[in-house]
Amino acid sequence: MKLGISCGFWGMGRDADNLALAQRADELGVDVFWASEAYGPDAASVLAWVGAQTKNIGLGAGVLQIPGRTPAMTAMTAGSIDNLSGGRFRLGLGVSGPQVSEGWHGVGFAKPLGRTREYVSIVRSALDRKPVSYEGEHFTLPLPDGAGKALRLNIVPNKHRVPIYLAAVGPKNLELAGELADGWLGVFVSPEYLDEQIEGLKRGQARRAEAPEHFEVDATVPIAVGEDLGRCASLIAPMLRSTSGDGLKGAQLL
């Protein structure tokens, strides 16, 4: 087992403390630093900022929003941060929820599982530096009857293969993570139900042509340490509020 830390949504607290925490975690050998995004600071900018001021700790996007970027833009972002950090980037993806997808990004939320499947396929193809050509229900690259041709990601390759994680809670999304991804971001993890979630991942893995050599399970558990119970609860409450309600009823219960 390895330990990681998460700053949650940058900009919701004292970000100087978050940076100091990341730097101290880096010194102590913590495995990964995760950053999230909703409709404030984007996770990619935060991770680039933290990566420039740390040396070894992994830089995890937990998560980049699928409706907020084209698959190609996500591959460009992932490849850029990975190269700049010397191979420390981990790409977490999620469909977010109806409010953020439709109210903020103006992207319809319908058929999120199908969109995720196609999105991951395109991103992985781009990160593997293959010419990006795809014809699906949600994405078509290049556009038919247009001037564009299939392009290859123009980033100097390094030896690190960027792992792709999917954030999932519901049974169908868990199976999708097991089938497609290199890891699972467990946003709401309780020991009481973890076995059921792992079984969902295994059902998805059983659909793979080949069993993955390594599959990372990253369990996110919010924690605050202190003697004042009310203050500790107030530190965690903003994150829980931001991931409940409309978003929770949508993407994370699939």
C-alpha positions as CSV (number, residue, x, y, z in Angstrom):
1,M,0.0,0.0,0.0
2,K,1.2,3.5,-0.8
3,L,0.0,6.8,0.5
4,G,-1.2,9.8,-1.5
5,I,-2.7,13.2,-0.6
6,S,-5.3,15.3,-2.3
7,C,-5.8,19.1,-2.2
8,G,-9.4,18.7,-3.4
9,F,-10.5,21.8,-5.3
10,W,-7.7,24.3,-5.4
11,G,-9.0,27.8,-4.5
12,M,-11.5,26.6,-1.8
13,G,-9.0,26.9,1.1
14,R,-5.5,28.2,1.9
15,D,-3.6,27.3,-1.2
16,A,-0.2,28.3,0.2
17,D,-0.8,25.6,2.8
18,N,-1.7,23.1,0.0
19,L,1.6,23.9,-1.8
20,A,3.6,23.5,1.5
21,L,1.8,20.2,2.1
22,A,2.7,18.9,-1.4
23,Q,6.3,19.9,-0.9
24,R,6.5,18.3,2.6
25,A,4.8,15.1,1.2
26,D,7.4,15.1,-1.6
27,E,10.2,15.2,1.0
28,L,8.6,12.3,2.9
29,G,8.2,10.1,-0.1
30,V,4.4,10.2,-0.5
31,D,3.5,8.5,-3.7
32,V,1.1,11.0,-5.4
33,F,-0.5,14.4,-5.1
34,W,-4.0,14.6,-6.5
35,A,-5.8,17.8,-7.7
36,S,-9.5,18.1,-8.7
37,E,-11.5,20.6,-10.8
38,A,-15.1,21.7,-10.9
39,Y,-15.8,25.2,-12.2
40,G,-12.9,27.0,-10.5
41,P,-9.2,26.5,-11.0
42,D,-8.4,23.8,-13.5
43,A,-6.4,20.8,-12.3
44,A,-3.8,20.9,-15.0
45,S,-2.6,24.4,-14.1
46,V,-2.5,23.4,-10.4
47,L,-0.5,20.3,-11.1
48,A,2.0,22.2,-13.4
49,W,2.4,24.7,-10.6
50,V,3.0,22.0,-7.9
51,G,5.2,19.9,-10.2
52,A,7.5,22.9,-10.8
53,Q,8.1,23.1,-7.0
54,T,8.5,19.4,-6.2
55,K,10.9,16.7,-7.4
56,N,9.6,13.2,-7.1
57,I,5.9,13.0,-6.0
58,G,3.4,11.8,-8.6
59,L,1.1,14.5,-10.1
60,G,-2.5,13.1,-10.3
61,A,-5.4,14.8,-12.1
62,G,-8.3,13.6,-10.1
63,V,-10.0,14.3,-12.4
64,L,-9.9,16.2,-15.7
65,Q,-13.5,16.7,-16.8
66,I,-14.4,14.8,-20.0
67,P,-16.9,17.5,-21.2
68,G,-14.4,20.3,-20.6
69,R,-11.8,19.2,-23.2
70,T,-11.6,17.4,-26.5
71,P,-9.8,14.1,-26.3
72,A,-6.9,15.5,-28.2
73,M,-6.6,18.5,-25.9
74,T,-6.6,16.1,-22.9
75,A,-3.8,14.1,-24.5
76,M,-1.8,17.3,-25.2
77,T,-2.2,18.4,-21.6
78,A,-1.3,15.0,-20.2
79,G,1.7,14.7,-22.5
80,S,2.9,18.2,-21.7
81,I,2.7,17.9,-17.9
82,D,4.3,14.4,-18.0
83,N,7.2,15.6,-20.0
84,L,7.7,18.7,-18.0
85,S,7.7,16.8,-14.7
86,G,10.0,14.0,-15.9
87,G,7.2,11.3,-16.1
88,R,5.3,12.0,-13.0
89,F,1.8,12.6,-14.4
90,R,-1.3,10.4,-13.8
91,L,-4.4,11.1,-15.8
92,G,-7.7,10.7,-14.0
93,L,-10.9,11.2,-16.1
94,G,-14.5,11.6,-15.2
95,V,-17.7,12.8,-16.9
96,S,-18.6,15.1,-14.0
97,G,-22.4,15.6,-13.6
98,P,-25.2,17.2,-15.5
99,Q,-24.9,20.6,-13.8
100,V,-21.2,21.1,-14.7
101,S,-21.4,19.4,-18.1
102,E,-24.5,21.2,-19.3
103,G,-24.6,24.3,-17.2
104,W,-20.9,25.1,-17.3
105,H,-19.4,23.5,-20.4
106,G,-22.6,23.4,-22.6
107,V,-22.1,19.7,-23.3
108,G,-25.0,17.3,-23.2
109,F,-24.8,14.7,-20.4
110,A,-26.6,11.9,-22.2
111,K,-24.9,8.5,-22.7
112,P,-21.9,9.3,-20.4
113,L,-20.7,5.7,-20.5
114,G,-20.5,5.5,-24.2
115,R,-18.8,8.9,-24.4
116,T,-16.3,7.8,-21.8
117,R,-15.4,4.7,-23.7
118,E,-14.8,6.6,-26.9
119,Y,-12.9,9.4,-25.1
120,V,-10.5,7.0,-23.4
121,S,-9.8,5.2,-26.6
122,I,-8.9,8.4,-28.4
123,V,-6.8,9.7,-25.5
124,R,-4.9,6.5,-25.2
125,S,-4.2,6.3,-28.9
126,A,-2.9,9.9,-28.9
127,L,-0.7,9.3,-25.9
128,D,0.7,6.2,-27.5
129,R,1.6,8.5,-30.4
130,K,-0.4,6.8,-33.0
131,P,-2.1,8.7,-35.8
132,V,-5.5,9.7,-34.3
133,S,-8.3,8.3,-36.4
134,Y,-11.7,7.4,-34.8
135,E,-15.2,6.9,-36.0
136,G,-17.8,6.6,-33.2
137,E,-21.2,7.7,-32.0
138,H,-19.8,10.7,-30.1
139,F,-16.5,11.5,-31.7
140,T,-15.2,11.3,-35.3
141,L,-11.6,12.2,-36.1
142,P,-10.7,13.5,-38.6
143,L,-14.0,15.1,-39.6
144,P,-15.3,13.4,-42.7
145,D,-15.1,15.3,-46.0
146,G,-12.9,17.9,-44.5
147,A,-9.4,19.1,-45.0
148,G,-8.0,17.6,-41.8
149,K,-5.8,14.4,-41.8
150,A,-5.1,12.1,-38.9
151,L,-2.3,13.6,-36.8
152,R,0.2,12.2,-34.3
153,L,0.8,13.8,-30.9
154,N,3.8,16.1,-31.5
155,I,5.6,15.7,-28.2
156,V,9.1,14.3,-27.7
157,P,8.4,10.8,-26.2
158,N,9.8,9.7,-22.9
159,K,9.8,6.2,-21.3
160,H,6.9,6.9,-19.0
161,R,3.5,5.6,-20.2
162,V,0.9,7.9,-18.7
163,P,-1.6,5.8,-16.7
164,I,-5.3,6.5,-17.2
165,Y,-7.6,6.3,-14.2
166,L,-11.4,6.5,-14.2
167,A,-13.4,8.0,-11.4
168,A,-16.4,5.7,-10.7
169,V,-18.9,4.9,-8.0
170,G,-21.9,3.1,-9.6
171,P,-21.7,-0.5,-10.9
172,K,-21.7,0.2,-14.6
173,N,-19.0,2.8,-14.3
174,L,-16.9,0.5,-12.1
175,E,-17.1,-2.2,-14.7
176,L,-16.0,0.4,-17.4
177,A,-13.0,1.4,-15.3
178,G,-12.0,-2.2,-14.9
179,E,-12.3,-2.8,-18.6
180,L,-10.6,0.3,-20.0
181,A,-8.4,2.0,-17.4
182,D,-5.1,1.5,-15.7
183,G,-6.6,2.4,-12.3
184,W,-9.7,3.4,-10.4
185,L,-10.2,6.6,-8.5
186,G,-12.6,5.7,-5.6
187,V,-14.1,9.1,-4.7
188,F,-16.4,7.8,-2.0
189,V,-14.8,4.7,-0.4
190,S,-16.2,3.0,2.6
191,P,-14.6,-0.3,3.9
192,E,-18.1,-1.6,4.4
193,Y,-18.8,-1.6,0.6
194,L,-15.3,-1.8,-0.9
195,D,-15.6,-5.5,-1.7
196,E,-18.6,-4.8,-3.8
197,Q,-16.8,-2.1,-5.7
198,I,-13.7,-4.3,-6.3
199,E,-16.1,-7.0,-7.7
200,G,-17.4,-4.5,-10.2
201,L,-13.9,-3.7,-11.3
202,K,-13.1,-7.4,-11.7
203,R,-16.2,-7.9,-13.9
204,G,-14.9,-5.2,-16.2
205,Q,-11.4,-6.7,-16.2
206,A,-12.8,-10.0,-17.2
207,R,-13.9,-8.4,-20.5
208,R,-10.3,-7.5,-21.5
209,A,-8.5,-9.4,-24.2
210,E,-5.5,-9.6,-21.8
211,A,-5.4,-9.2,-18.1
212,P,-3.6,-5.9,-17.0
213,E,-0.2,-6.3,-15.6
214,H,-1.0,-3.7,-13.0
215,F,-4.2,-2.1,-11.9
216,E,-4.1,0.7,-9.4
217,V,-6.9,1.2,-6.8
218,D,-6.7,4.7,-5.3
219,A,-9.1,5.1,-2.5
220,T,-9.9,8.7,-1.5
221,V,-10.9,9.2,2.1
222,P,-11.3,12.7,3.4
223,I,-9.7,13.3,6.7
224,A,-9.1,16.2,9.1
225,V,-7.0,15.9,12.2
226,G,-7.6,18.1,15.3
227,E,-9.3,18.3,18.7
228,D,-12.2,20.6,17.5
229,L,-14.7,18.2,15.9
230,G,-16.7,21.1,14.5
231,R,-13.7,22.7,12.8
232,C,-12.6,19.4,11.4
233,A,-16.1,18.9,9.9
234,S,-16.1,22.4,8.4
235,L,-12.8,21.6,6.6
236,I,-14.3,18.5,4.9
237,A,-17.8,19.8,4.3
238,P,-17.0,22.0,1.2
239,M,-15.6,19.0,-0.7
240,L,-18.6,16.9,0.2
241,R,-21.1,19.6,-0.9
242,S,-19.3,20.0,-4.2
243,T,-19.5,16.3,-5.1
244,S,-23.1,15.7,-3.9
245,G,-26.5,16.8,-5.2
246,D,-26.9,17.1,-8.9
247,G,-23.5,15.7,-9.8
248,L,-23.8,12.7,-7.5
249,K,-27.3,11.9,-8.9
250,G,-25.8,11.8,-12.4
251,A,-22.3,10.7,-13.3
252,Q,-21.2,9.1,-10.1
253,L,-24.1,6.7,-9.7
254,L,-23.9,5.1,-13.2
